[in-house]
Amino acid sequence: MSSTRVEGPGWVQDAVFWHVYPLGFTGSERAGDPQAPVVHRLPHLTAWLDHLLALGANGLLLGPVFASSTHGYDTVDHLRVDPRLGDDDDLAALLDAARAKGVRVLLDGVFNHVGRDHWAFRAVLEQGPSAETASWFRLRWPEGEWQPGVEPDHDDFEGHHHLVALDHSCPAVVDHVAEVMTHWLDRGVDGWRLDAAYAVPTHFWAQVADRVRERHPHAYLLGEVIHGDYAGVVREGHLDAVTQYELWKAVWSSLEEGNLWELSHALGRHAEFLEAFTPQTFVGNHDVTRLASRLTDERHLAHALVVLLGTGGTPSVYYGDEHAYRGVKEDREGGDDDVRPAFPATPDELSPVGLPVFHRHQELVAVRRRHRWLHTARPSVVSVENRRLVVASQGAGGERLLLALSLEDEAVALEAPGAREVLAGDAARLEDGSVHLPPHGWAVLSG
């Protein structure tokens, strides 16, 4: 491996995250009121830690838990638990319970913007240009002397005027974000997902990351990046990883369209990223239509999991995907609700209909657990056709697995050079240097 490769904290090598959107998971109200009585809903999530472990995961990637006005991404106080979820003691209890079970916890940090009711922006609205926090935002005041009730125009997040963009060149904003991140790391969290990291200058992340790591050198810092120079953001922002949206898109669209050339190309890109860092990989999250709703043929859910868990990356499973939950994201007010549902009180209340998919997750997570080197394994395409693909996952020490996928309606034999044993896969068998797959079959092979 290159000496300049970003390795990240050592514990991340074994991390498989279960990703939960807490406000939806716990059935919280859509609108928040910071003055409303606290409702202790976080214990509901604590009760699901054994489900996380049964899946084979050992990390909990939480969506927003801080006080906000609506969906959690319009923060009003980064140092207070959203009263719809509970209080400091509830979050502390969740962290303690997770730690006792060996589960690492990431929090979701929204540091590109704040909600209009954030205390720092409220001070600007109430005090005008003289407010101590006026420098935190990119403001444009009307001409003339300021009067109470006069609001400035301000930069926002992607046209959402209620999400007020922070000025990341302001030293006080660097201080605030570093202090918030360190505060919760002091309380026992293991790292941060940095929301909308792509919209924030990398020099800001570098300043914050350096400050945070002075006290918490083993914190995992994950930036949300949709497109662009993934490796550059990691390197220049002093981050450990970014989200691998390119691979996510290629997985579902190539399987749905029967065009495995797209996946082949994306895996080539993925191998290049792995030369520089280990991306955070996923086939579902809180912002996208669920995989089971993307794929017409549910047999191909397994193919997506083979890619997720059989190639390099730090994988996450979005809650519900392990039971083939459906949900379509729509571009409208409340359009995320369908992919952010409430969960029952205990796993026993889940429908048994999803158990086969849950067991498939368990099977493939177990393969990954037996091959720790997969964390940084580089994929290389052995052979590809429209509806057939064989990929070799190669470890830094020469270790190797083969992943064989078929979308064909008939049984096929795919070349499997060097394959020794079928480790996972329905009715797959090795014969004469080839892996024989049933219609729409797949296999993971030792190689």
C-alpha positions in Angstrom: 0.0 0.0 0.0 1.1 3.5 -0.6 2.7 5.3 2.3 0.3 8.2 1.7 -2.8 6.1 2.0 -5.2 7.3 4.7 -5.8 4.2 7.0 -8.2 5.7 9.6 -8.5 4.4 13.1 -7.6 0.8 13.6 -11.0 -0.3 15.0 -12.7 0.7 11.7 -11.2 -2.3 9.9 -13.8 -4.5 11.6 -16.7 -2.1 11.5 -20.0 -2.9 10.0 -22.6 -0.2 10.8 -26.3 -0.4 11.2 -27.6 3.0 10.1 -30.6 4.4 11.9 -32.6 7.7 11.5 -33.7 8.1 15.1 -36.5 10.6 14.7 -38.2 8.3 12.2 -37.3 5.0 13.9 -38.8 6.1 17.2 -42.0 7.6 15.7 -41.2 11.1 16.8 -43.4 14.1 15.8 -42.4 15.7 12.4 -42.2 19.2 14.0 -40.0 19.8 17.0 -40.5 22.4 19.8 -37.4 23.1 21.9 -39.7 24.1 24.7 -41.8 21.0 24.6 -41.6 18.5 27.4 -39.0 15.8 26.9 -40.3 12.5 25.6 -37.9 9.6 26.4 -37.8 7.7 23.1 -34.1 6.8 22.8 -34.6 3.8 25.1 -36.6 2.4 22.2 -33.5 2.4 20.1 -31.4 0.9 22.9 -33.7 -2.1 22.9 -32.6 -2.9 19.3 -28.9 -3.2 20.0 -29.2 -7.0 20.1 -30.8 -6.9 16.6 -27.8 -5.0 15.4 -25.5 -7.7 16.8 -27.6 -10.5 15.4 -27.2 -8.9 12.0 -23.5 -9.2 12.4 -22.9 -5.5 12.8 -20.9 -3.9 15.5 -21.5 -0.2 14.8 -24.4 2.2 15.1 -24.5 5.1 12.7 -27.1 7.5 14.0 -28.9 10.2 12.1 -29.5 13.5 13.9 -30.1 13.4 17.6 -29.7 17.1 18.4 -32.5 19.6 19.0 -34.0 20.7 15.7 -37.2 22.3 14.3 -38.2 19.4 12.0 -36.2 16.6 10.4 -33.0 17.0 12.4 -30.9 18.6 9.8 -32.1 22.1 10.8 -30.3 22.1 14.2 -31.1 24.6 16.8 -28.7 23.4 19.5 -25.8 21.1 18.9 -25.2 20.5 22.6 -28.8 19.4 23.5 -30.5 16.2 22.7 -33.8 16.7 20.7 -36.6 16.6 23.3 -38.6 14.5 20.9 -35.9 11.8 21.5 -35.1 12.4 25.2 -32.3 14.1 27.1 -28.7 13.8 27.9 -29.2 10.9 30.3 -31.1 9.0 27.6 -28.2 9.4 25.1 -25.7 8.6 27.8 -27.6 5.4 28.5 -27.6 4.4 24.8 -23.9 5.0 24.6 -23.3 3.0 27.8 -25.4 0.1 26.5 -23.6 0.2 23.2 -20.2 0.2 24.8 -21.2 -2.7 27.0 -22.0 -4.7 23.9 -18.9 -3.7 22.0 -20.9 -1.4 19.6 -19.2 1.7 18.2 -21.4 4.8 17.8 -21.2 7.6 15.2 -23.2 10.8 15.5 -24.5 12.9 12.6 -23.0 16.4 12.6 -24.7 19.1 10.6 -22.1 21.8 10.4 -22.7 23.2 6.9 -25.8 25.0 8.1 -28.2 25.5 11.0 -31.9 26.0 11.3 -33.3 29.5 11.5 -34.1 28.9 15.2 -30.5 28.1 16.1 -29.5 30.2 19.0 -26.7 31.8 17.1 -29.0 32.9 14.2 -31.7 34.0 16.6 -29.2 36.4 18.2 -28.6 37.9 14.7 -32.3 38.4 14.1 -32.8 39.9 17.6 -29.7 42.1 17.8 -28.9 42.9 14.2 -25.4 43.4 12.7 -23.9 44.0 16.2 -24.7 40.5 17.4 -21.7 38.6 18.5 -22.6 35.7 16.2 -23.2 37.8 13.1 -19.8 36.8 11.7 -20.9 33.1 11.8 -23.1 33.6 8.7 -22.8 35.0 5.2 -25.2 37.9 5.6 -26.4 40.8 3.4 -28.1 43.6 5.3 -30.4 46.1 3.7 -29.0 49.6 3.4 -29.6 52.1 6.2 -29.5 51.8 10.0 -30.7 48.5 11.3 -34.0 48.4 13.1 -35.6 45.6 15.1 -37.5 43.3 12.8 -35.2 43.8 9.8 -33.8 40.6 8.6 -30.7 40.1 6.4 -30.6 38.0 3.3 -28.3 35.0 3.8 -26.7 32.2 2.0 -28.5 28.9 2.5 -28.2 25.2 1.8 -29.2 24.3 -1.8 -32.0 26.8 -1.9 -33.6 25.8 1.4 -34.0 29.3 3.0 -34.7 27.9 6.4 -31.3 26.2 6.4 -28.9 29.1 7.1 -25.3 28.5 5.8 -22.4 29.0 8.2 -19.4 31.1 7.2 -16.6 28.5 7.3 -13.9 31.2 7.1 -15.0 32.5 10.5 -12.6 31.4 13.3 -15.5 31.3 15.8 -17.3 28.7 13.6 -14.2 26.6 13.6 -14.1 26.9 17.4 -17.8 26.0 17.7 -17.7 22.9 15.5 -14.5 21.6 17.1 -16.0 22.1 20.6 -19.2 20.4 19.7 -17.5 17.4 18.2 -15.0 17.1 21.1 -17.8 17.5 23.6 -19.7 14.4 22.4 -16.5 12.4 21.8 -15.7 13.2 25.5 -19.1 11.7 26.3 -18.3 8.4 24.6 -19.2 8.5 20.9 -16.6 7.1 18.5 -16.8 9.4 15.5 -18.9 11.6 13.3 -20.7 11.5 10.0 -20.2 15.1 8.6 -23.4 16.0 6.8 -23.1 17.8 3.5 -19.3 17.8 3.8 -19.2 18.4 0.0 -20.6 21.9 0.6 -17.9 22.9 3.1 -14.3 24.0 2.2 -11.8 21.3 2.9 -9.6 23.7 4.7 -12.3 24.1 7.3 -12.5 20.3 7.9 -8.8 20.2 8.2 -8.7 22.8 10.9 -11.5 21.1 12.8 -10.2 17.5 12.3 -6.7 18.5 13.6 -8.2 20.1 16.7 -10.5 17.2 17.4 -7.8 14.6 17.0 -5.6 16.3 19.5 -7.9 14.9 22.2 -9.4 12.0 20.3 -6.9 10.5 17.9 -9.0 7.4 17.3 -12.2 9.2 16.3 -13.6 8.2 12.9 -14.4 11.2 10.7 -16.6 10.4 7.7 -17.7 13.1 5.2 -20.9 13.0 3.2 -19.7 13.5 -0.4 -22.0 12.7 -3.3 -19.7 13.4 -6.3 -16.3 15.0 -7.0 -12.8 14.2 -6.0 -13.3 11.8 -3.1 -9.7 11.2 -2.4 -9.0 14.9 -2.6 -11.6 15.7 0.0 -10.2 13.0 2.3 -6.7 14.2 1.9 -7.3 18.0 2.0 -9.9 17.8 4.7 -7.9 15.5 7.0 -10.8 13.1 7.0 -10.8 9.3 7.2 -13.4 8.5 4.6 -16.2 9.8 2.5 -19.5 8.2 1.4 -19.2 6.1 -1.8 -22.2 7.3 -3.8 -20.7 6.3 -7.1 -20.8 2.6 -6.2 -24.2 2.9 -4.6 -25.7 4.2 -7.8 -23.9 1.7 -10.0 -25.1 -1.3 -7.9 -28.8 -0.6 -8.1 -29.0 0.7 -11.6 -26.8 -2.0 -13.2 -28.8 -4.7 -11.5 -32.1 -3.1 -12.5 -31.1 -2.4 -16.1 -29.2 -5.6 -16.7 -26.1 -3.6 -17.5 -23.2 -5.0 -15.4 -20.7 -3.0 -17.5 -21.8 0.0 -15.4 -20.9 -1.9 -12.2 -17.7 -3.1 -13.7 -16.7 0.5 -14.4 -17.7 1.7 -10.9 -15.7 -1.1 -9.3 -12.6 0.1 -11.3 -13.2 3.5 -9.8 -13.7 2.0 -6.4 -10.3 0.2 -6.6 -8.7 3.6 -7.4 -10.3 5.1 -4.3 -9.1 2.2 -2.2 -5.5 3.1 -3.2 -6.0 6.4 -1.3 -8.5 5.6 1.6 -11.3 3.2 2.5 -14.7 4.6 1.4 -17.8 4.2 3.4 -20.0 1.9 1.4 -23.8 1.3 1.4 -26.7 0.2 -0.7 -29.3 2.3 1.2 -29.5 5.3 3.5 -31.9 7.9 4.8 -31.8 10.1 1.7 -32.5 7.6 -1.1 -35.2 5.2 -2.3 -34.8 1.8 -0.8 -33.1 -0.9 -2.7 -36.1 -3.2 -2.6 -38.1 -0.5 -4.3 -35.4 0.1 -6.9 -35.2 -3.5 -8.0 -38.0 -5.1 -9.9 -36.5 -8.6 -9.2 -36.0 -9.1 -5.5 -33.6 -11.9 -6.2 -31.1 -9.3 -7.0 -31.0 -7.9 -3.5 -28.5 -10.6 -2.8 -26.3 -9.5 -5.7 -26.1 -6.0 -4.2 -25.1 -7.4 -0.8 -22.4 -9.5 -2.4 -20.8 -6.3 -3.8 -21.3 -4.4 -0.5 -19.9 -7.0 1.7 -17.4 -8.7 -0.7 -15.3 -5.6 -1.7 -13.3 -3.1 0.2 -15.0 -0.4 2.2 -16.6 0.3 5.6 -20.1 -1.0 5.0 -23.4 0.1 6.5 -26.9 -1.4 6.4 -29.8 1.0 6.6 -32.4 0.0 9.1 -35.1 -2.0 7.4 -33.1 -2.9 4.4 -32.1 -6.1 6.2 -35.8 -7.1 6.1 -36.3 -5.9 2.5 -38.3 -2.8 3.6 -39.7 -0.8 0.7 -39.8 3.0 0.5 -39.7 5.6 -2.2 -38.1 9.0 -1.7 -40.1 11.8 -3.4 -39.1 15.4 -4.2 -41.7 17.1 -2.1 -42.4 18.2 1.4 -42.3 15.1 3.6 -40.9 13.2 0.7 -38.4 11.4 2.9 -41.0 10.0 5.3 -41.4 6.7 3.4 -37.8 5.8 3.8 -37.6 6.9 7.5 -40.3 4.7 9.1 -41.0 3.9 12.7 -39.9 0.6 14.0 -41.8 -1.6 16.5 -40.9 -1.9 20.1 -38.8 -5.1 19.7 -37.4 -7.1 16.8 -39.9 -9.9 17.6 -42.6 -7.7 16.1 -41.1 -7.5 12.7 -42.9 -9.5 10.0 -41.3 -12.9 9.3 -41.7 -12.1 5.6 -38.3 -10.3 5.7 -36.4 -13.1 7.5 -34.9 -14.7 4.4 -33.3 -11.3 3.5 -32.1 -10.9 7.1 -30.5 -14.3 7.0 -28.8 -13.4 3.7 -27.3 -10.4 5.4 -26.1 -12.6 8.2 -24.5 -15.1 5.8 -22.6 -12.4 3.9 -21.6 -10.4 7.0 -20.2 -13.7 8.4 -18.1 -14.2 5.2 -16.7 -10.7 5.8 -16.0 -11.4 9.4 -13.9 -14.5 8.4 -11.9 -12.4 6.0 -10.9 -9.2 7.8 -8.7 -8.1 4.9 -11.8 -7.4 2.8 -11.9 -3.9 4.5 -9.2 -2.7 2.1 -9.6 -5.3 -0.7 -9.3 -4.0 -4.2 -11.8 -5.3 -6.7 -10.7 -6.2 -10.2 -13.0 -7.5 -13.0 -12.2 -11.0 -14.2 -15.0 -11.1 -16.8 -18.0 -9.1 -17.7 -21.0 -9.2 -20.0 -24.3 -7.4 -19.9 -25.8 -9.8 -17.3 -22.8 -11.7 -16.0 -19.9 -10.5 -13.9 -17.0 -12.1 -12.1 -14.9 -9.9 -9.8 -11.8 -10.8 -7.8 -11.4 -9.1 -4.4 -7.7 -8.9 -3.6 -6.2 -8.3 -0.2 -2.9 -6.5 0.4 -1.3 -9.7 1.5 -2.3 -11.6 -1.6 -5.6 -12.9 -0.1 -8.4 -13.4 -2.7 -12.1 -14.0 -3.1 -14.1 -14.3 -6.2 -17.6 -12.8 -6.6 -19.8 -14.3 -9.3 -23.1 -12.6 -10.3 -25.6 -13.7 -13.0 -28.8 -11.9 -14.0 -29.6 -14.5 -16.7 -32.9 -16.3 -16.8 -31.1 -19.7 -17.4 -28.4 -21.5 -15.5 -24.9 -20.4 -16.5 -21.2 -21.4 -16.0 -18.8 -18.6 -15.4 -15.0 -18.9 -15.4 -13.6 -18.9 -11.9 -9.9 -19.0 -12.2 -8.2 -20.3 -9.0 -11.5 -20.8 -7.1 -11.3 -23.5 -4.5 -14.5 -23.5 -2.6 -18.0 -22.0 -2.6 -18.3 -19.9 0.6 -21.8 -18.6 0.0 -24.4 -18.7 -2.8 -27.6 -20.5 -3.6 -27.1 -23.9 -5.4 -23.7 -22.7 -6.8 -21.0 -25.3 -7.4 -17.5 -25.5 -8.8 -16.7 -27.7 -11.8 -13.9 -27.7 -14.4 -12.6 -24.3 -13.4 -16.0 -22.7 -13.6 -18.7 -21.8 -11.1 -22.2 -23.0 -12.1 -25.0 -20.8 -11.1 -28.8 -21.2 -11.2 -30.9 -18.6 -12.9 -30.3 -15.2 -11.3 -27.6 -16.9 -9.1 -24.5 -15.7 -7.4 -21.6 -17.0 -5.4 -18.7 -16.0 -3.2 -15.7 -18.3 -3.8 -12.4 -18.7 -2.0 -9.7 -18.0 -4.5 
